[in-house]
């Protein structure tokens, strides 16, 4: 495999998945949880993202096409779901639900590993589309294996930063985390709207 291609693939996936940007979001979503719960969420989220991205690397758009879902529709759906999460972060609805669940089911901590961490933050439409394109540029078993190796290295970086979340949270303190949570809620809201706009643009609905 061409080393330049591998470096380019790593840089592309790193920018699209954005491990550094995901770390504070992970902290906000797991605020106040213990180290064991945080490790479990981090491992589960990265594992699920790895499985999903591997699936799309092998089967690509055929998976979505088989069930009649286009990539633009997938992007719009991800944007809407992400917007709901952003509202929860802005207005502390997650905290209220956490307290209610604790009373009803003795469930102390929520589990954001599947949504929104694995989907759509790590294995989002951008990462899925990137995997499809990279595998298309590197055909053959060796090419696919190389792309999967690059993807795994980026996901390992995500996992490392997630596991350092407790240290970062202690450094910021409760007030700092609350401020970061609100700020990230705004950024997530903007990102979710961008997902929807990109999906609408791909459908050819106006010059959005």
PyMOL commands that set and color helices and strands:
alter all, ss='L'
color gray80, all
select helices_A, chain A and resi 3-17+19-29+35-59+61-66+71-91+93-105+113-122+125-137+141-163+165-203
alter helices_A, ss='H'
color red, helices_A
deselect
rebuild
show_as cartoon
